[in-house]
C-alpha cells in the first residue's frame, strides 16, 4: 500500500497568516520534487562501428541505481548492461556494431 507524503504544517481556516502556511507547503513540495528529480540522469551514447562495448559515464554518483537503455537501431543481436559503478556502466553487444554504430538512449535512476 503506497504511503502518502506528510505535510509539515496544517492550514487553519481562521489563521490570519494562512498565506505563510501555503508558502511553507509549496517550499516543502519543491524540496521533495527536487530530491526526486535529482535521482534521474539520462543521455544518448553510441557504440561505435565495429565495437562490441561502450563505457558510459553519468553524474548520478551512487552505486545503487537501475539502468534503462534502448537501442535506436537494431543492434543485430542481444545486448546487455554490465560493470556498473557509481559513475559508469557498460553497454555490451553480442555482435560488432554495424556501419554507423548503435546509438542508445539511456537513463539511470538512483534508489
Secondary structure, DSSP 8 states (H G I E B T S, - for coil): -------S----TT-TTHHHHHHHHHHHHHHHHHHHHTTEEEEEEEE-TT-SEEEEE-S---S-EEEEEEESS--SS-EEEE---SSEEEEEESS---TT-EEEEEEEEE-
